[in-house]
């Protein structure tokens, strides 16, 4: 699951640190948006256009990208993972990308 293909809607928590996340897969919308009334026959008045925009997108989302629920547990960070270690790992990955690009 790519993060670019997911739209987060919200989360609910319980007392045990388990979160219920609501999300939609949004990649399926591209074709129908182009064929929708929003593109073909859009309204001239701003308030009507906003209403048309809202109803068209809501209809397409409900048709193609149903709301799904997923439960995740938030874990506490590892006690040994300090900001210094995180910065060092970020720097290492940066230098590794440069090395792969230049091969020197």
C-alpha positions as CSV (number, residue, x, y, z in Angstrom):
1,X,0.0,0.0,0.0
2,X,1.5,3.3,-1.1
3,X,1.0,6.3,1.1
4,X,0.2,8.3,-2.0
5,X,-2.7,6.1,-2.8
6,X,-4.3,6.5,0.6
7,X,-6.4,9.3,2.1
8,X,-6.5,9.3,5.9
9,X,-9.8,10.3,7.3
10,X,-9.3,10.2,11.1
11,X,-8.4,8.0,14.0
12,X,-10.0,7.0,17.3
13,X,-8.1,5.8,20.3
14,X,-8.9,3.6,23.2
15,X,-7.1,3.4,26.5
16,X,-4.7,0.6,25.5
17,X,-2.9,2.6,22.8
18,X,-4.7,0.9,20.0
19,X,-5.9,3.3,17.3
20,X,-8.7,2.7,14.7
21,X,-7.7,4.5,11.5
22,X,-10.2,5.2,8.8
23,X,-8.8,5.5,5.2
24,X,-9.6,5.2,1.5
25,X,-7.7,4.0,-1.5
26,X,-8.0,7.0,-3.9
27,X,-6.2,5.9,-7.0
28,X,-9.4,4.5,-8.6
29,X,-10.9,7.9,-9.1
30,X,-8.8,9.3,-12.0
31,X,-11.0,8.0,-14.9
32,X,-14.4,8.9,-13.4
33,X,-13.3,12.4,-12.4
34,X,-12.5,13.2,-16.0
35,X,-15.9,11.9,-17.1
36,X,-17.9,13.5,-14.3
37,X,-20.4,16.4,-14.4
38,X,-17.8,18.5,-12.6
39,X,-15.7,18.6,-15.8
40,X,-18.3,18.2,-18.5
41,X,-21.0,20.5,-17.3
42,X,-19.8,22.7,-14.5
43,X,-21.9,25.5,-12.9
44,X,-21.1,29.2,-13.3
45,X,-22.2,30.3,-9.9
46,X,-19.6,29.8,-7.1
47,X,-22.0,28.4,-4.5
48,X,-23.5,26.0,-7.1
49,X,-20.0,25.0,-8.2
50,X,-18.9,24.3,-4.7
51,X,-22.0,22.2,-4.1
52,X,-21.4,20.3,-7.4
53,X,-17.8,19.7,-6.5
54,X,-18.7,18.4,-3.1
55,X,-21.5,16.0,-4.3
56,X,-19.4,14.8,-7.3
57,X,-16.4,13.9,-5.2
58,X,-18.4,12.4,-2.4
59,X,-20.3,10.2,-4.9
60,X,-17.1,9.1,-6.6
61,X,-15.4,8.4,-3.3
62,X,-18.3,6.4,-2.0
63,X,-18.4,4.4,-5.3
64,X,-14.7,3.7,-5.8
65,X,-12.9,4.3,-2.5
66,X,-14.9,2.9,0.3
67,X,-13.9,3.9,3.8
68,X,-11.9,1.1,5.4
69,X,-10.9,0.6,9.0
70,X,-7.6,-0.6,10.4
71,X,-6.5,-1.1,14.0
72,X,-2.9,-0.3,14.8
73,X,-1.0,-0.3,18.1
74,X,1.3,2.6,18.8
75,X,4.6,1.3,20.3
76,X,6.8,3.4,22.5
77,X,10.1,4.3,20.8
78,X,13.2,2.2,21.6
79,X,15.0,3.7,24.6
80,X,18.4,3.5,22.8
81,X,17.2,5.5,19.7
82,X,18.5,9.0,20.5
83,X,18.3,12.1,18.2
84,X,22.0,11.7,17.6
85,X,21.5,8.2,16.2
86,X,18.6,9.3,14.1
87,X,20.6,12.1,12.6
88,X,23.5,9.8,11.9
89,X,21.3,7.3,10.1
90,X,19.7,10.1,8.0
91,X,23.2,11.4,7.0
92,X,24.3,7.8,6.2
93,X,21.3,7.3,3.9
94,X,22.0,10.7,2.2
95,X,25.6,9.8,1.5
96,X,24.6,6.4,0.3
97,X,22.2,7.9,-2.2
98,X,25.0,10.2,-3.5
99,X,27.4,7.2,-3.7
100,X,24.9,5.1,-5.7
101,X,24.3,8.0,-8.1
102,X,28.0,8.8,-8.7
103,X,29.6,5.4,-8.0
104,X,32.8,7.0,-6.8
